[in-house]
Amino acid sequence: MPKLVERRADELATAATALRDAWSGRAAGAAFARLGGLRADLLCPRPALIEADQVLAEFAGRIAGAKARLDSAVAHADRSGVQVDRRGQASADPTRARTPGSAQAVAAVAGEIGAALDAARAADREAAGRLGELVGAAGTGWASPPPPGRPASGAAPAAVRQWWVGLTPAQRRWLVTYEPDRVGRLDGVPVAARDQANRLLLAQHRADLLTERRRLLGRMPSGPVELVGLRRVDAALAGLDALAIRLAAPEGPRAYLLGLATREEGRAVVALGNPDRSGQVLTYVPGMGAGLDDVAGELDRAGRVLSRCTALAPGEETSTVLWLDYDAPDFLHEAAWPRQADDAGPALHRFQEGLRATHEGDGARQTVLGHSYGSLVVGISARDHGLAADALVFLGSPGVGVDHARDLGLPSGQVWASTATDDVIRLACPPEELFRRALLVAGPLGAAVTLLDGPDRELWFGRDPSDPRFGGRTFPSGRYGHTGYWHPDNPALDGLARVVLGR
């Protein structure tokens, strides 16, 4: 439906442009103003359509969770010799011999079924109420301008949250509709509103990329700079289109667009499931080479963690967030320096603070995962700014900027790491150590000396977080290389999911 509204609005704009070429004067000015007003009125309900989609998607997710709990109760009944009738009533199966504890088994199954049905009823009541509020708002002043004063970019999320709570629903809708660029990037604004705002900007992002592409083509064949720029724009367009497809996908957990930029290699912050309503939230920070062109692939990794969490804890709400809101290194010579990780630290700090500020009900268990260079981003942010997190996880890390887990600001028991034995990141050690290893391997007793010497776990950016001397905890990984931690058969995926769930 939002796409249809946008198409009709674009048709009005096209018609007005064609008319302007052939008509001028006072009457023409009034007609153009009227057409502009009609176009604005047509676009105004778009946030409501997106919000209705959010409500229905979350309702579907909660019903799926209730069904998973019901399936678990039925499986429990089968194992325990408990009979369940069509009304959901549990009783001892008369065809089986009574065993000690059968009454307790019946009570346990009945409790599980009751909890599943209560969850479904609560989801139904909530969805009906939220949709009712939307319908009521449509007839009583949908949007109204807020008072002057807006939080500055980079404001503390707690202050942003306080400002947002002080607005009326109509004022919030006005800001989403008419200032989406501001609302969409403010940490401390609830996830649902940021998603609405950023989705409204998708068409403009694509138009900006197409404009840049036409400009570059107009200068071709000027030289390699234009060619590189054209390739970057084409990659960003492909990534943006893939992201739009995922945002519109009816299957799977609903995606929430929390941030988007097309400059440089592009940036995106996308959540699978609503972090504001989930009991467990994972923020995933990717490493070298990550950009808008690969958002779909990075989201697939986040989705695999979410799927494994759902398999391990049916009925629990979990959200995984792809946080690609920094300029990730493109080449090894960039990844050899911590500058881009240093630059990313304040933004990651604010984002995690924002998740804490906007969460509904009891606080969620928040886990932050860094892969490869992303682990350095996480480590430096925790070291220099602090992270609102209950656990940190480092996968395939070249070092995290500290030599001991205690320097990350979390209990050492909540700092985790895993590095595959065939991960090439193990070679990312200081030059003098790499030279020493080369001499050992080249010598006639190289293998024996290496075994006796033991693995030196000093990496490019500090001690390997998988080293016991680092002071954290580890979980195993199979031999799937540097990017295989999300492989369905890799035990690392189970380990990661269990950390997210707090198990």
Secondary structure, DSSP 8 states (H G I E B T S, - for coil): -HHHHHHHHHHHHHHHHHHHTT--SHHHHHHHHHHHHHHHHHHTTHHHHHHHHHHHHHHHHHHHHHHHHHHHHHHHHHHHTEEE-TT--EEE-TTS---TTHHHHHHHHHHHHHHHHHHHHHHHHHHHHHHHHHHHHHTS-S-----S----TT--HHHHHHHHHTS-HHHHHHHHHH-HHHHHT-TTS-HHHHHHHHHHTHHHHHHHHHHHHHHHHHHTTS-HHHHHHHHHHHHHHHHHHHHHHHHH-SSSS-EEEEEEE-STT-EEEEEES-GGG-SEEEEEE--TT--GGGHHHHHHHHHHHHHHHHHHSTT--EEEEEEE-S----SHHHHTSSHHHHHHHHHHHHHHHHHHHH--SS--EEEEEEETHHHHHHHHHHHHT----SEEEEES-S--S-SSGGGGTS-GGGEEEE--TT-GGGG---HHHHHHHHHHHHSTTHHHHHHHH----EETTEE-TTSGGG-SEE----S--TT-TT-TT-HHHHHHHHHHHT-
